[in-house]
């Protein structure tokens, strides 16, 4: 008897080892293979009949537990109370985000979680939520903008060497923002991600290829941006000497391609869990043992690579236009799921608006259009699932910001800080966000600050009302 015989019977995970041990014991007692396989099928069909004792008792116990968990998952019943999870910056986090995280921590697939200090309400999992699930992925645990990410390029130029008008012209010529916006065919960039065979593996990927190809190298609306500014490095790091440098910081994602992937698989997950508790509807998941789960995992990772490719093209285009070398570069995704070891077990760690912060890992935590951003190095905090915030986090929703904030006051805030803005709606005003300094202060045990970036010329999509 070997593992292949056991696997063919349909045993999974821990049950395989227990079944093999029992089979070996029966072989040692002189029982033939055919009879042992018949016995194993009987235990599999009715584990309760073997719980009282004997060589199959331990296997029967494991199978009974697996069956009970499977029934919970089929009915999508939530745990009676949330699993415990760590929270950073609790005084900065609105009750709605805590309530959403509490629901996520009651999912039968959840094993661990954490909430970052920039957290606020999102769809399903809150923005700033980190959730570790066993063998399952939650499309809305990743988010609509799959692979949304940051990139910083440090140039071989002093900050004041780039004049204001030249910076504006460069951003206007070499970036594109907005829903459905793209470069025309003559200006369109190319990237290795567009030549992957992955696009041929699923009908939805093939269907979305032309959209992705048309929009590559561009950015979406909302809080996406590209900005020139001053990077201040207090001590030698990033392969650079201490000092000030001209830098480019961008925030962008997977455009319409990623959004449609997210919508498609979220709808699929909801259909597969018709009895899910209404409170957790937007947290419907896909098992990674299923064809649907594997399809999403493939599409999600492709969207993540595509998002990073958008940044690479933006930065390469602007570096060429400046005619300077890139001295250092930092990037990270903050809307993705990763396979990660947690307490010795491989789990699927969802970071929805959270920066990976393993020990020594570089990352970017931006502020608002007129506030500093930070290059950070992770400290690998286990309770945070090796994560940190992804930005300042909203303190006013878009509608609230549009109705409460005064355009004149926002413009004065930008002027006071010497920031020139192109595009950008009142719903993206700095006052709509938490103070980045407060957010950073609440996670000093999660990351160390390496450098500070201060925006000077910012380009965004136009919002509901330009500032």
N, C-alpha and C positions, 0 to 999 in steps of 0.2 A: 504494500500500500504506500502511496505517496501523495503529495499535495495536489497533483493533477486530478487524481481520482476524486478527492474531496471537493475540489473546485467545480468539477463537472456536475456535482450534485446540487450546486447553487449555494453552498455555504459562503458566508462573507466574514471578512475582518477576523476578529478574535475567535469566532466559531470554527474557522478552518483549523487553527492549531489545536483546539480542544477535540475536534472530531478526529484529527490525525492521531493524537495521543490515545484516544479511546480505541481507535482502530488497531493501533500497534499492540495495545494490551490484549485485544481480542485475538489478534494474530498469534501473539505469544501463548495464548491459551489453546491454540490449534484450530481456531475457527477459520474456514475458507473465506477468500476474498468476496465471493458472491454473496455469502450469507452476511458478511459484515456490511456490505453496501446496502443490503436489504434492511438491516437493523438501523443503519444511519438514516435511511429514508423514513423509517417508522418514527425515529426520534424527531426528525424534521417535521413530519406531518402532525405529531401530537406530543410536543415536549412535556406537557403537563403529566403524562403517564409515566415519565421517567424521573420525576423530581425527587421521589422518595429515597433513592439511593441507587448504588450500583455504578458500573463503569461509565454509564452515560449521564449521570446526574449533573455533573458540572456543565456538560454541553447543553443539556436540557434547560438549565438555569439561564445560560447565556442566550439561547434561542428564545426563551420566554420573554426576556428583557428586550431583545431586538424586536419581537413581535409587538410588544406593548408600545415601544417607541414608534414603530411603523404605524400603528393605529392612531397614535396622537398626531403624527404628521399628516396622515390621510384626512383626518377630520380638521386639521389645522387648529386644534385647540391650543390656547395659550397656557403657559405655566401660570399657576395661581398668583404668583408674585414675581417681580423682576429679580433676576440674578444681581448680586451686588456689582457695582462698577465705580471706578474712580472718576472724580470730576475736578477739573482745574478751573479756577476763576469762577467759582459758583456765584459770586456776587455780580458777575457780568452777564450771566445767562438767564434768559427769559424763561418763565415757567412752562411755556408751550414746548420749548426745546427739551426740557427735562421730561415732560410728559411723553413726548415722542420717543425719547431714549428708553423710558421705562417700558413702553410697549415692545420696543425692539429687544429688550432684555428678557422678555417673556416668550419669545419664539422658541419652539422646541428644538430648533437647530442651533440656537445661540449658546456659546460657551464662555465668552468674555466680552468686555466692552469698556469704553472710556469716552469721556466727553471733554473736548478741548475748550479753552477760554473764549474763543471766537464764536462759539456755538449759537445758532439761531434756528428757527423753524424752517424746515424744508418739506419735500414730498417724501413720506415714509420715514427714512432715517433723517435726523436733523443734520443740517450743515454743521460740520465740526464733530460729527459722530464717528466713532471707530467701533466696528463690530466684528467679532471673530465668530464664524459659524463652522459647524462640522460638515464637511463634504457637501456644501451647498453654497450657491451664490445668489444674491438678491439684486436684481437689476436696479431698483431704486435705492439700494444700499451703496451703489456705485454712483448713481446720479444720471441725469439726462445728458449732461455734457461729458460723455465718457472721455477719460484721459485729460481732462482740463489740467493745465500745467503752467509752470513758470520757467523762464530762461533768462539768464543774465550773461551778457558779454562785456568784458572789460577791454577797452581799446588802448592802444599805444598813443594816447593823446591826453593832454591836460584838459580839464573840463572847460576852461574859458577859451580854448582854441576853436571850439565849435560855436559860431555866432548864432543868435536867436533866429534870424531869418533863414539861415542855411539849414538849421535843424528843422524848422517848420516845412521847408521845401522838401527835404529828404523824407520826412514822415508822410507828407501828402503824396509824394511820388511813389514811394516804395512800400506802402502798407495799404490794405483795404479792410474796411470794417462794415459789419451789418449783416442782417439775415439775408441769405441768398446772394450776397455780394461776392464777386470773384474778379480776378484779373482777366483781361481779354486774352484770346488765344495767343497773340503775339508776345504777350508779357508773361504768360503762365509759366510757372516753374516746373521742374521735374524733380523726382526724388525716388530713391530705391523702393520705398514703400509701395509706390504705384505699380511696381513690376513684380510684386510678390504673387506667387501662384495661389495664395490664400483667397484672393478675390473670386477664384473659380470654385471654391469648395462649398459654397452655399448660395442658393438662389438670391437671397436678400443681399448678399455682398456683391454679387454680380450686378444686381439691379441698381445698387447705389454707387457703383464704381465711377460712372461718368460724373455724378454730382461731386464725388470726392476729388476726382481729377481736376474738375473745373475750379474748385474752391481751394485747392492746396496753396499754402503760402499766405492765406488771408485769415482774418479773425472775425469773431462774431460780435454780437451786440452786448448790452448790459455792462458788466464790469470788466470786459476785455480791454486791453490797452497795449500800446507800445510807447515807451517814453525814454528820452535821453535825460541823464542826470549825472550827479556826482557820487562816485563810490569813495567812501572814506575808510581806509584800512589802518587801524590804529597800531597794528604790529604786523610784522612780516607773516604772510600767509597766502594761500592760494597760488603759491609759486611767485609771489610779488613782494616787493619791498613795501614798507609802510608808506602811506601818502594818499594823495587824491588822484583819481583817474576818471576819465570820461567813460560812461557805461551806458548800455542799453538794457532795459528791463521790459519783458513782454509777458502778458497773461493771455492765453488763448487755449482753445480746445479742439474738439474733433468736428466742429461745424455741423452742417445738416446731416452728414453721414452718421455721426455718432448719435445725434438726437433721434434719428429714425430707427437705428439699431436699438436704442434704449426703449423707445415706444413699442416696437415690435415684440421684444422679449418680455417687457413688463406685462403687456396684454396676454401673452402666452402663459406667463407664470400665474396670472390671476385666473385664467381659464382652467389651469391645472389644479387650482385650489378654490373650487367654487364655494366651499363651506368655511373659508377662512373667517376668523373673527373680523367684523367690519373695522375695528380699530387698527387692524394690521393689514388691511387690504393692499396698501401700497408697499408692503414688505413681503409680498408673495415671492417665493424662492424657487429655484431650479436645482434639483439634485445633480451633482456632478457625476452620478452613476447613470444619468439619463442622457439620451441623445440631445434633448433640448438644452440641458445644462452644458454639455460639451460644446454645442453650437454657440451658445452665448459666450462661453469662456473664450472661444476662438475669436468671435467677432469683437468682444470687449478688448482683447489684447491687440487686435489689428487697429481698432480705433485709438488705443493708447499710443501705438507707434505712429499712426497718422497725425495725431495731435502734436507729438514731438517733432515730426517732420515739418509741420507748419511753422513752428518756432525756428527750426534750423534754416528754412528758406528766408524767413523774415530777417534773421540776423545776418545771414550770408549776403543778402541783397544790400543791406545797409552798410555792412563792412566794406563791400566792394565800392559802393558809392562814396564812402569816406576815404577810401584808398589807404586804409590802415590795417594793421594786423590785430587779431584778437589775442590778447595776452592771457586771458583766463576765461573760463566759462563754467557756469553752474546751472543745473536744471533739475526739476523734479515734477512728477505728476502728483496731483492731490485729489483726483476723482477716479479711483481704480480699486480693484481687489487683487490681493497678492496671496500666494501660498506661503505660509510662515509658520515656523515652529513656535508653539506657545505651550510652555510647561511640558515639553517633550512630545507634544502631539502636533501633527500638521493640521492647521486650520486655515480657513479662508478669511483673511483679514480685509474687511471693507474699510476704506478711508474715503468718506464723502466730505470733501472740504477739510482734509487733514494731511499734513506733510509727513512723509516717512522720516523717522528720526532715530535710526539705528545708531549704535555707538560709532562715532567718527563720520557719519554720513552727512554730506553737505546738503543744505536745502535753502529755500527762499521763502520768506514770510513778508509779503508786501503790506504797506499801509494803504491809505486812500490816495487819490490823485494829487494831494498836496501835503501828504505826510510821509515820513520816511518808511522805507522797507529795510529788511535785514537779511544778510547772509548768515546762516546759522549752521552749527555742527551738532548733530544729534548726540544725546547721552545714553540712548538705549534703555530708557525707563520701561521696565517690564509691565507695570500696572497701566501704563499708557499704550501698551502694545507697540512700543517703539515709535511713537507718533508725537506730533506737535500741531499747533494751529496752522491754518493755511493762509491766514491774513488777519485783518482786524475784526471782521465779522460785522454784520449789520446790526444797528440798534433801532433803525426805522425801516419798515418795509417800503417798497417802491411807491405805493399809493400814499402812504403816510408822509414820506419825504416830499413827494410832489405837492402835497396839500399844506404841509407845515413849514417848509423851508422857504426863505425869501431869497430870490435870485440875487438881489443887490448885496445881501450879506455874504452869500457864498462867493460872489465875485471878489468882494473885499478880502475874504479869507485867502483866496488864491493869490491876489496881488501882494498881500502882506508877506507871503512866503516866496514870492518871486517865481511863481509857476505860471506858465503860459499853457492854456488848454485849447485844444482843437476838438470840437465835438463835445460829447459828454453831457448828459442830461442832469437836471436838478435831482433826479432820483439816484444819481451816483455821487452827489456832493459829499465832501468830507464829513459834514455834520450828520450824514445818514449812517456813519460807521462809528464803532467803538474807537476809543483812543488806542492806537497801536502800541504806545508805550505801556499802557495798562495791561494789554494782552501779553506782551513780551514779559513784563514783570511777573505775571502769574504762572509762567512756565520756565522759570530759571532752572528747575530741576530736569527739564526735558531737553533743553538746547542751550548751547553757549553761543553768544553773538560773536561773529567773526568780523563783520563789516557792516556799515550803514550806507544805504543808497538814498539820496534825496532827489526827487524828480525836479526837472527844470522845464521840459517841454513835453507835453502829454498829448497823445492822440487817442481818441475813443470814437465809437459810433455816437451819432446824435441821439439823445434820449427824447423823452416825451416833450421836454422843454429845454433847449440849450441854455447853458449858463452864460 
